[in-house]
């Protein structure tokens, strides 16, 4: 979405050069990151500097007023020419402190507060931006077997001149280990936007486990719910389960199954994060489906069967 440089400087489009300078002076002093420690002040300071860089230059301002940010940065055809030449594309150099120093010259704008400008610039250089956190959705199969995930990021990097910057893509590679759990954090140190007066932020990916159609995970255990009839619960049956490592388990159930009954199979769950050669349990639970109606004859037969079972 196109930014409104006038709105950023809290001006209307009839603003004069003097108005633009006055607005930048007031807002740049207010939002300079070394004086304003509130979250977001650094981004506001950056936007103010870019807005002033455009509106304080007659040629850039005229292009922006007529064609907007898209025309300014994308280039527009020069009017009244037969060659069809295009105007040069505008790119902000990305160093708001450079704009700030050029505006105030050698004066110390913070003199009234007792702060030295040179010390403020040094202070910015030492500050690292807050970590950038992103979710990393992974399937249960990914977390069972482990996998490689490649993620493309776009970030601002400093050019060789040390003053200008540009946006470049980079591929980050994550080696997912078997058994990783929800909330696992993978940190890429200082892979955020670069700048002359800041330490790039760390980029942090946080594992988010996707739902599975068969299993529910509890730490290193896997829960599987089987739907069975009342007849099966009372007389016995077998459950067939396809595991995450493609085994087909046939599990006989000879006990009478009640609502809280569980069948535990050791070593058939998730790999343990600290030792993937070891695994948790596969726990079977059961949803017993009772009949909605019974005929009188069926009820009598059931009574007889239960009486036989409980008779001395």
Secondary structure as UniProt FT lines:
FT   HELIX           5..8
FT   TURN            9..10
FT   TURN            13..14
FT   HELIX           17..31
FT   TURN            33..35
FT   TURN            39..40
FT   HELIX           41..55
FT   HELIX           58..74
FT   TURN            79..80
FT   HELIX           96..104
FT   TURN            105..106
FT   TURN            109..110
FT   HELIX           111..113
FT   HELIX           117..125
FT   STRAND          132..138
FT   HELIX           140..145
FT   STRAND          147..158
FT   TURN            160..161
FT   STRAND          165..176
FT   TURN            178..179
FT   TURN            182..183
FT   STRAND          185..188
FT   TURN            189..190
FT   TURN            196..197
FT   STRAND          198..199
FT   STRAND          203..209
FT   STRAND          215..218
FT   TURN            219..220
FT   STRAND          221..229
FT   HELIX           230..235
FT   STRAND          237..242
FT   TURN            244..245
FT   STRAND          248..253
FT   TURN            259..260
FT   STRAND          262..265
FT   TURN            266..267
FT   STRAND          271..272
FT   TURN            273..274
FT   STRAND          275..279
FT   STRAND          282..289
FT   HELIX           296..310
//
